[in-house]
Amino acid sequence: RFARIRSLDVKPGPISQLAFLGQIVTRNGVHLSGDIDYSGHSFDSYPNGLAAVFGDSAIPQAGALQIFAFVGFLELFVMKDSANGAEPGEFPGDF
């Protein structure tokens, strides 16, 4: 049972840590430089948190769908349970 619980936590742990770090960094006003699209909208022109998805100046729907599709691609093809050639059942941290 412990091995199953550990295997379920291998991917969500670092992902949630990165999400938290991204939230903290952008709340402190640090944004990528440059434009997010060809029409001249800069990265800091969009609000932080849920307002970026649901607010008045939210990310356009096409942009949100691109993000969703990219995350789906990563989940299906890149971030597999047996990453880096490990056999199924071998988990990081096994001794």
Contacts in CASP RR format, 6 or more apart in sequence:
PFRMAT RR
TARGET T0000
AUTHOR 0000-0000-0000
METHOD contacts of the structure
MODEL  1
RFARIRSLDVKPGPISQLAFLGQIVTRNGVHLSGDIDYSGHSFDSYPNGL
AAVFGDSAIPQAGALQIFAFVGFLELFVMKDSANGAEPGEFPGDF
3 89 0 8 1.000
3 91 0 8 1.000
6 91 0 8 1.000
7 81 0 8 1.000
7 89 0 8 1.000
7 91 0 8 1.000
10 81 0 8 1.000
10 91 0 8 1.000
10 92 0 8 1.000
11 79 0 8 1.000
11 81 0 8 1.000
23 48 0 8 1.000
23 49 0 8 1.000
26 48 0 8 1.000
26 49 0 8 1.000
27 48 0 8 1.000
29 44 0 8 1.000
31 42 0 8 1.000
31 43 0 8 1.000
31 44 0 8 1.000
32 43 0 8 1.000
33 43 0 8 1.000
34 42 0 8 1.000
34 43 0 8 1.000
35 41 0 8 1.000
35 42 0 8 1.000
35 43 0 8 1.000
36 42 0 8 1.000
36 43 0 8 1.000
36 45 0 8 1.000
36 46 0 8 1.000
45 57 0 8 1.000
46 52 0 8 1.000
46 57 0 8 1.000
46 58 0 8 1.000
46 59 0 8 1.000
47 55 0 8 1.000
47 57 0 8 1.000
47 58 0 8 1.000
51 57 0 8 1.000
51 58 0 8 1.000
52 58 0 8 1.000
52 59 0 8 1.000
53 59 0 8 1.000
53 64 0 8 1.000
59 67 0 8 1.000
81 88 0 8 1.000
82 88 0 8 1.000
82 89 0 8 1.000
82 90 0 8 1.000
END
